[in-house]
Amino acid sequence: MKMKRIILAFAVATMAMGMQSCGQTRPENNDGHNLWLGDITAPVNAPLKEKLSKYDSQLGDEGFRIRKNDKGEAVIYANTDAGLMYGTYHLKRLGDCGDLSKLDKEIVEVPAFRYRILNHWDNPNLTVERGYAGKSLWKWEELPGKIRPEYEEYARANASIGINGTVLNNVNADPCMLTREYLEKVKVLADIFRPYNLKVYLSLNFAAPKHLAGLKTSDPLDKDVIKWWNDKVAEIYSIIPDFGGFLVKANSEGQSGPQDYGRTHADGANMIADALKPYGGIVMWRAFVYAAESPDRANQAVEEFMPLDGQFRDNVIIQIKNGPIDFQPREPFSPLFGQLEHTNVMAEMQITQEYLGHSNHMVYLHPMWKECLDSDTYQKGEGSTVAAITLGKVHGNTKYSAIAGVTNIGDSINWCGHHMAQANWYAFGRMAWNPDLSSEQIVDEWIKQTFTADKKFVEPVAKMLLASREACVKYEMPLGLHHCFSGAGHYGPGPWDRSSRPDWEPAYYHKAAADGIGFNRTTTGSNNVSQYNEPLKSIYNNVETCPDKLILWFHHLPWDYKMKSGRTLWNELCYTFQEGIDEARGFIGTWESVEKYVDPYRYGQVHEKLIRQAKDAIWWRDALMLYFQQYSKMDIPADCTQPQHTLDELRRFRLRISNYETPALDKLPEYTLE
Ligand code: GCV
C-alpha cells in the first residue's frame, strides 16, 4: 500500500478557518447547527497531498503521524486516505484548541478500537426509539432520490472524531430494512459516507425469512433459512460492497430469535456470521436478554452466555451494555465482561439520555463511560479492565476490538436536542479513538471548538459539565438506587409505578419496605456478587466494604443503618439528594455568569433547560423520598429543601409521552427555585 502525506499549507488553511471561530460569539440568527467541526472541506480531496511508497505498519490503516519537515512545516503521513483525513482533523483540533505547540514533537495517533460504531435506534417511520432530538435524520421516504446536506455533515462530524461505522436502524428491527427497496436507499447513504471512512451496518430482524420470504420458519439450522440469509447477504454486498455487517437483538423484549426454535444464541449468531464471513462482515450480537420471571435481571446475561463461551465464530462480537441492567445513571460494570474468555466482547454505551433527563438535562456522560472502561474485572489478575478486555488485550483477540454508542442524533436543528448533548456525541468518538483520554481533556476540546477558547468561558463551563453526571446520579438515584423511573418515557420519577411485567416495575429494584430499602444481591440474596471476580465479590458482598455509591445496588439495609458518614441511611439519602438539587441549581448561576461569551440563541435555550433540570431535581427528590417515607416513617431534615408537592399530587400527575419523545418543558410539574 502507498503512503501519502498532506503538507502544512493545506493544514494551515483549514486550521485558520477553524481558529476564526475561537473567541467569537455566534450571530443572533444562528442556525443552531454549531457542530464542533467548523468549516473544513473534505480533507481527502485536499489538493496538497503526496503519496509515499512505504507502508508504515505502526500506523496501520487508520493511524497517522505528524512530523515537521526541514522547513519547519508540519507534515501528515498515513498509509491511507482515512489516515490522512484523521490526521487533518487532528491538526485542525490542535489549532482550534490552541495546542499547536504540541507539533514540536512528533505526533503518532492510532485508533484504539478497530470498530467505533454508532447505533441508531431509528425506525423506518422516522420515529427514533429513545430519541430526544426530533425525528430520524434518515428521510427514508425521500431516498434514494432526494439527498439532504445533513447526510454529509453527519459523516464529516463522525470523521472528525474518528467514528468509522454506523448502524442505521433500530435494534427492534423492522424486517423491511432488508428489502431491495430499502437497500437501495441504504446504498445512497453508504456512498455519501464512504469518503469519510464511515461504513454502514444494519440491525436485522431474526424472523426476516418468515416475514420477507414467507418461509415456514426462521430456524437458524434450517437449510432454506441458511440459504435465504446467504442469498440476502450476497445481495447486500452486490449493492454495498463495503457493508459492515449486522447488529442483532434476539430473544429480548419480544424480538424473535433462535430460542424460538429451541436453538441457542450461538446457533443464531453463527448462521449470520457464516453468511458474512466471505465478505469480511461482522455480527454484533447483543447480550441484553432477561426474562420476566428471573429473580434478578442483573444475573441473566452471565447465566445465558457463559455456557456458550467459545462457541461463537470469530466474526461475532457479543455487545454488552456497560451495566447489567439498563443504562442507569450509575451501575457497576456488567459482570459478563469479566467472565467470557473465548468470545469477542464489546461495550455498548448509551449516548442518548434515556435515563438521564433526555434532552432536557445537561449531563456530560464521558465520566460515566470511563468509569466502566476503567473498571478492573480482575479476570486475569489486576489490570484486566473492561477497556483492556474489549480491546482484546487480555485474551489476545485484538482483531475484533469494538465499541458502540446508542446515538442522540436526530433532525433537530442542533442535532442532539440540547446544545450541551453534542458533547456526548463528541466524547464517544474521542473515547473510541483513545479510551485513555481524560474527561477533562475531551470536554475542554469540545467547548473550545463549539463555543469559544476564551478561558473565562471554558473553565467554568468545563467545571459544570464535569460535575453534571454525578449531580444527576445524586438527584435521580443516589447510593446505588436504580430504575425508579416512571414507565412513561423513562423521564421522571415513578417509584410506585406498576407494569405488565414485574421486572419493569421500580419496586422490583428499590424494594422499599418497612424493614428498609435496596436489592440484596449478596450471597444471602440473588448472589449477583458471585458473578464478579475476587476481590470484587468480597468487597461488594460485605456491607462494610461495599462503596457507598453502590450500597443499595448490592444490599438491602434498614432505614436507620449507620452509614460511614455517621448519618442514618435515611438522612444520607436526603442529604445526597440535596447535594444533587444544589448542584443543579448552581449550574444556572454558572451559565448566567458566562452569558456575554455566548450568542443569545444558544444562551437562552440552554438557560431555559437548566432551569427545568433544577426543578426536575426537586421533583425526583420529592417523589422518591415522600414515597419511601411511607415505609421509613422518618422526616426530611429541616435544613433540606422542603417538598413542594404532596405524594398524592405527584402520583396523580400523569406524563403522557411515548418512547419517541422528550416532554415539553411546560408540561412538567411546576416548582419554584429559591
Ligand atoms: C431499543 C431498554 C429501552 C428500549 C430498548 C432496549 C434495548 O429496554 O427502554 O427502548 O429498545 O433497552 O436496548 O434493546
Residues whose N, C-alpha, C, O or C-beta is under 5 A from the ligand:
A	BS01	GCV	E129 N172
